[in-house]
Amino acid sequence: MFEKLRIKEHMEVANSEGLHVGTVDAVQDDAIKLTKSDSADDMHHFLSLDDVDKIDDNRIYLKEGARIPEGLGNKAIMEDA
């Protein structure tokens, strides 16, 4: 899988609108493991590689309608407010 090989640690993950969702910690099997620091519950969360729409520079964009776990990225910021 070509896209999988392009995904590297510390890359930003954004939703289909370009809003920050998380930061790549690692790729495990067919999933992207996100860093704990981007989650409201201080746990690792995973996104399916099937939900990746494209990779542009150092940013991964998810498909519209991708399942994004609660409390990630901008959601985590809003919950802390």
MDTraj code that builds the backbone (N, CA, C; nanometers):
import mdtraj as md
import numpy as np

residues = "MET PHE GLU LYS LEU ARG ILE LYS GLU HIS MET GLU VAL ALA ASN SER GLU GLY LEU HIS VAL GLY THR VAL ASP ALA VAL GLN ASP ASP ALA ILE LYS LEU THR LYS SER ASP SER ALA ASP ASP MET HIS HIS PHE LEU SER LEU ASP ASP VAL ASP LYS ILE ASP ASP ASN ARG ILE TYR LEU LYS GLU GLY ALA ARG ILE PRO GLU GLY LEU GLY ASN LYS ALA ILE MET GLU ASP ALA".split()
xyz = np.array([
    [0.0849, -0.1185, 0.0000],
    [0.0000, 0.0000, 0.0000],
    [0.0895, 0.1250, 0.0000],
    [0.0874, 0.1987, -0.1081],
    [0.1754, 0.3140, -0.1254],
    [0.1515, 0.4211, -0.0200],
    [0.0287, 0.4568, 0.0048],
    [-0.0026, 0.5622, 0.1015],
    [0.0501, 0.5269, 0.2405],
    [0.0376, 0.4018, 0.2769],
    [0.0826, 0.3581, 0.4095],
    [0.2321, 0.3854, 0.4277],
    [0.3097, 0.3655, 0.3245],
    [0.4534, 0.3874, 0.3333],
    [0.4889, 0.5351, 0.3480],
    [0.4015, 0.6223, 0.3038],
    [0.4261, 0.7668, 0.3116],
    [0.3911, 0.8261, 0.4473],
    [0.3192, 0.7520, 0.5297],
    [0.2770, 0.8024, 0.6606],
    [0.3899, 0.7829, 0.7605],
    [0.4331, 0.8928, 0.8186],
    [0.5462, 0.8919, 0.9112],
    [0.5075, 0.9505, 1.0464],
    [0.5860, 0.9154, 1.1481],
    [0.5680, 0.9689, 1.2822],
    [0.5726, 1.1219, 1.2793],
    [0.4879, 1.1838, 1.3593],
    [0.4778, 1.3295, 1.3765],
    [0.4042, 1.4016, 1.2642],
    [0.3509, 1.3288, 1.1657],
    [0.2706, 1.3955, 1.0634],
    [0.1382, 1.4396, 1.1245],
    [0.0859, 1.5511, 1.0755],
    [-0.0436, 1.5996, 1.1229],
    [-0.1548, 1.5260, 1.0500],
    [-0.2641, 1.4984, 1.1214],
    [-0.3830, 1.4386, 1.0620],
    [-0.4939, 1.5429, 1.0704],
    [-0.5606, 1.5676, 0.9568],
    [-0.6684, 1.6653, 0.9505],
    [-0.7946, 1.5993, 0.8958],
    [-0.9102, 1.6544, 0.9335],
    [-1.0349, 1.6013, 0.8785],
    [-1.0511, 1.6524, 0.7355],
    [-1.1631, 1.6241, 0.6731],
    [-1.1835, 1.6618, 0.5332],
    [-1.1895, 1.8129, 0.5137],
    [-1.2163, 1.8864, 0.6208],
    [-1.2221, 2.0331, 0.6140],
    [-1.0874, 2.0970, 0.6462],
    [-0.9870, 2.0155, 0.6778],
    [-0.8541, 2.0664, 0.7076],
    [-0.8307, 2.1009, 0.8536],
    [-0.9259, 2.0657, 0.9409],
    [-0.9105, 2.0926, 1.0840],
    [-0.8288, 1.9829, 1.1510],
    [-0.7431, 2.0229, 1.2426],
    [-0.6530, 1.9305, 1.3127],
    [-0.7316, 1.8237, 1.3885],
    [-0.6920, 1.6981, 1.3673],
    [-0.7517, 1.5846, 1.4382],
    [-0.6505, 1.5245, 1.5345],
    [-0.5261, 1.5118, 1.4902],
    [-0.4254, 1.4497, 1.5745],
    [-0.2894, 1.4482, 1.5072],
    [-0.1964, 1.3791, 1.5725],
    [-0.0598, 1.3659, 1.5238],
    [-0.0237, 1.2181, 1.5224],
    [0.0390, 1.1740, 1.4156],
    [0.0751, 1.0328, 1.4016],
    [0.1813, 0.9941, 1.5039],
    [0.1539, 0.8857, 1.5750],
    [0.2525, 0.8260, 1.6642],
    [0.3199, 0.7096, 1.5919],
    [0.2386, 0.6318, 1.5184],
    [0.2907, 0.5163, 1.4452],
    [0.1828, 0.4628, 1.3516],
    [0.2234, 0.3742, 1.2613],
    [0.1287, 0.2995, 1.1784],
    [0.1362, 0.1550, 1.2250],
    [0.0206, 0.1003, 1.2625],
    [0.0150, -0.0384, 1.3087],
    [-0.0865, -0.1134, 1.2243],
    [-0.0407, -0.2116, 1.1518],
    [-0.1254, -0.2896, 1.0619],
    [-0.1955, -0.1949, 0.9646],
    [-0.3272, -0.1887, 0.9690],
    [-0.4039, -0.1024, 0.8788],
    [-0.4652, 0.0157, 0.9523],
    [-0.3928, 0.0664, 1.0529],
    [-0.4436, 0.1785, 1.1311],
    [-0.3328, 0.2785, 1.1633],
    [-0.3758, 0.4038, 1.1797],
    [-0.2851, 0.5099, 1.2223],
    [-0.3055, 0.5280, 1.3725],
    [-0.1983, 0.5120, 1.4483],
    [-0.2025, 0.5325, 1.5930],
    [-0.1690, 0.6795, 1.6188],
    [-0.2568, 0.7489, 1.6903],
    [-0.2356, 0.8903, 1.7192],
    [-0.1720, 0.9094, 1.8559],
    [-0.1014, 1.0201, 1.8723],
    [-0.0364, 1.0495, 2.0001],
    [-0.1406, 1.0754, 2.1092],
    [-0.1036, 1.0468, 2.2316],
    [-0.1909, 1.0715, 2.3466],
    [-0.2167, 1.2198, 2.3666],
    [-0.1192, 1.3037, 2.3329],
    [-0.1297, 1.4467, 2.3608],
    [-0.2418, 1.5155, 2.2836],
    [-0.2944, 1.4513, 2.1799],
    [-0.4044, 1.5091, 2.1029],
    [-0.5416, 1.4622, 2.1490],
    [-0.5471, 1.3820, 2.2541],
    [-0.6765, 1.3306, 2.2983],
    [-0.7133, 1.3860, 2.4359],
    [-0.8418, 1.4092, 2.4532],
    [-0.8918, 1.4626, 2.5793],
    [-0.8780, 1.3611, 2.6931],
    [-0.8768, 1.2303, 2.6587],
    [-0.8705, 1.1269, 2.7623],
    [-0.7290, 1.0737, 2.7836],
    [-0.6298, 1.1356, 2.7212],
    [-0.4891, 1.0982, 2.7369],
    [-0.4639, 0.9511, 2.7018],
    [-0.5327, 0.9040, 2.5961],
    [-0.5152, 0.7670, 2.5485],
    [-0.4839, 0.7702, 2.3990],
    [-0.4188, 0.6650, 2.3514],
    [-0.3954, 0.6515, 2.2075],
    [-0.5277, 0.6172, 2.1402],
    [-0.5500, 0.6758, 2.0249],
    [-0.6668, 0.6422, 1.9433],
    [-0.6170, 0.6016, 1.8062],
    [-0.7001, 0.5286, 1.7332],
    [-0.6610, 0.4753, 1.6037],
    [-0.7591, 0.5186, 1.4960],
    [-0.7058, 0.5461, 1.3776],
    [-0.7857, 0.5779, 1.2603],
    [-0.7541, 0.4748, 1.1525],
    [-0.8546, 0.4330, 1.0806],
    [-0.8359, 0.3345, 0.9745],
    [-0.7630, 0.3967, 0.8553],
    [-0.6707, 0.3221, 0.7973],
    [-0.6033, 0.3687, 0.6759],
    [-0.7032, 0.3851, 0.5616],
    [-0.8148, 0.3146, 0.5667],
    [-0.9186, 0.3272, 0.4645],
    [-0.9825, 0.4668, 0.4669],
    [-0.9693, 0.5378, 0.5786],
    [-1.0282, 0.6716, 0.5917],
    [-0.9370, 0.7823, 0.5398],
    [-0.8160, 0.7481, 0.4963],
    [-0.7231, 0.8490, 0.4432],
    [-0.7647, 0.8851, 0.3011],
    [-0.7851, 1.0143, 0.2781],
    [-0.8204, 1.0628, 0.1451],
    [-0.6953, 1.0934, 0.0645],
    [-0.6024, 1.1703, 0.1260],
    [-0.4799, 1.2074, 0.0558],
    [-0.3730, 1.2487, 0.1554],
    [-0.2508, 1.2539, 0.1059],
    [-0.1382, 1.3040, 0.1841],
    [-0.0788, 1.4188, 0.1049],
    [-0.0717, 1.5341, 0.1681],
    [-0.0196, 1.6540, 0.1020],
    [0.0889, 1.7133, 0.1900],
    [0.2114, 1.7168, 0.1394],
    [0.3272, 1.7601, 0.2166],
    [0.3382, 1.6747, 0.3420],
    [0.3273, 1.7349, 0.4589],
    [0.3424, 1.6608, 0.5849],
    [0.2081, 1.6494, 0.6571],
    [0.0999, 1.6472, 0.5791],
    [-0.0336, 1.6448, 0.6385],
    [-0.1183, 1.5355, 0.5734],
    [-0.1901, 1.4612, 0.6577],
    [-0.2789, 1.3554, 0.6129],
    [-0.4215, 1.4078, 0.6214],
    [-0.4951, 1.3984, 0.5124],
    [-0.6347, 1.4417, 0.5097],
    [-0.7253, 1.3192, 0.5095],
    [-0.8258, 1.3218, 0.5961],
    [-0.9215, 1.2120, 0.6037],
    [-1.0377, 1.2374, 0.5078],
    [-1.1024, 1.1293, 0.4682],
    [-1.2195, 1.1386, 0.3814],
    [-1.3356, 1.2021, 0.4572],
    [-1.4254, 1.2646, 0.3821],
    [-1.5471, 1.3172, 0.4426],
    [-1.6256, 1.1990, 0.4994],
    [-1.6752, 1.2124, 0.6198],
    [-1.7498, 1.1046, 0.6847],
    [-1.6624, 1.0030, 0.7567],
    [-1.5308, 1.0268, 0.7632],
    [-1.4415, 0.9349, 0.8347],
    [-1.4793, 0.9307, 0.9823],
    [-1.4693, 0.8127, 1.0416],
    [-1.5014, 0.7982, 1.1838],
    [-1.3847, 0.8509, 1.2664],
    [-1.4097, 0.9598, 1.3378],
    [-1.3067, 1.0208, 1.4223],
    [-1.3503, 1.0021, 1.5685],
    [-1.2705, 0.9338, 1.6491],
    [-1.3074, 0.9117, 1.7891],
    [-1.3319, 1.0428, 1.8640],
    [-1.4250, 1.0399, 1.9579],
    [-1.4568, 1.1565, 2.0405],
    [-1.3334, 1.2063, 2.1140],
    [-1.3246, 1.3375, 2.1296],
    [-1.2194, 1.3967, 2.2111],
    [-1.0849, 1.4115, 2.1431],
    [-1.0829, 1.4120, 2.0094],
    [-0.9562, 1.4292, 1.9387],
    [-0.9465, 1.5685, 1.8789],
    [-0.8244, 1.6178, 1.8661],
    [-0.7966, 1.7426, 1.7964],
    [-0.8747, 1.8603, 1.8480],
    [-0.9481, 1.9259, 1.7586],
    [-1.0246, 2.0441, 1.7952],
    [-1.1338, 2.0123, 1.8967],
    [-1.1857, 1.8903, 1.8939],
    [-1.2866, 1.8501, 1.9921],
    [-1.2264, 1.8512, 2.1326],
    [-1.1029, 1.8045, 2.1440],
    [-1.0361, 1.8017, 2.2750],
    [-1.0148, 1.9438, 2.3272],
    [-0.9814, 2.0348, 2.2371],
    [-0.9612, 2.1734, 2.2762],
    [-1.0910, 2.2335, 2.3268],
    [-1.2024, 2.2062, 2.2574],
    [-1.3317, 2.2610, 2.2985],
    [-1.3754, 2.2036, 2.4328],
    [-1.3466, 2.0758, 2.4579],
    [-1.3864, 2.0144, 2.5832],
    [-1.3102, 2.0724, 2.7015],
    [-1.1861, 2.1171, 2.6780],
    [-1.1068, 2.1738, 2.7859],
    [-1.1481, 2.3162, 2.8201],
    [-1.2186, 2.3818, 2.7284],
    [-1.2564, 2.5228, 2.7469],
    [-1.3653, 2.5396, 2.8499],
])
top = md.Topology()
chain = top.add_chain()
for i, resn in enumerate(residues, 1):
    res = top.add_residue(resn, chain, resSeq=i)
    for name in ("N", "CA", "C"):
        top.add_atom(name, md.element.get_by_symbol(name[0]), res)
traj = md.Trajectory(xyz[None], top)
